[in-house]
Amino acid sequence: MSDKQKIGKNDYHKLDPNSWVNNYGDYLYNYAYYRVNSKEVSEDIVQDTLIAALRAQNSFRGESTELTWLLSILKRKVIDYFRKLGSNKERTITDYTMPFRDEGIFEGHWLNNRLPREWSNEADSSLHQEEFAEILEICLSLLPDKWRSVFVLKFMEELSSDEVCKETGCTPSNFWVIMHRTRLKLRECIENKWLT
C-alpha cells in the first residue's frame, strides 16, 4: 500500500486557521466592503465569517480551496446582513423625484431635463471602468438601505428575484418597484457624478 493510499482523503485538505487573516483577510474585507460600503460592518462580517469557519472547520471536505470555502461563508454573512436590513422598516421616499411626466398625454414620458444622456464608447477603457466602479460605489452608498440590499443581492450576489424577496422580506411587486427606482436613481447619480 502506497503512502497516498494510507493517508485519508481529508488529510490532504487540512485547514490552517492561523493563516486565514494573513492570507485572506484583505480579500475578504474588500469583498465585504464593496457590497456593504461600511468599514465597521465589513470588519464585523469578516470577523463573523472567521468565527463561523472556525466552528465549522470539521465540515470542510476539501472539495474547494480554503479561500473559496471562506468566501462562501462570507457571502452567506453578507446575505444575512442584508436580510436584517430588509426586515427593518423601509425608509420613505420623499426625496425621490420622478423623472417622468405624471399627467397629461405625455404621462410616463421622460421630462426634458431628465432625459438619459448618451454614454460614450470611452467608458470601455480600463481607466474609465475603474473610475466607474468608484462612482458606482458612491452612488450605491446614497441609496436607502433596502434599495441597496435588493440591488446588491440581485446583481452582485447574483441571487434570483425570488431569493432576494425571501432574504429581504419584500413582495415580488415591491421588489420590481425597488429595482425600477434603484436603476433610475443610480442612472441619475452616475450621470451627475461621472458623465458631467
WOSULTA-V90795 format. One record per helix or strand of 3 or more residues. SS is the DSSP state (helix for helix, strand for strand). FROM is the first residue (numbers start at 1). LEN is the number of residues. If there is no record, write none. Layout:
BEGIN
SS&FROM&LEN + SS&FROM&LEN
END
This chain:
BEGIN
helix&3&4 + helix&9&5 + helix&17&20 + helix&39&17 + helix&57&3 + helix&66&22 + helix&112&3 + helix&121&4 + helix&126&16 + helix&145&12 + helix&161&8 + helix&172&23
END
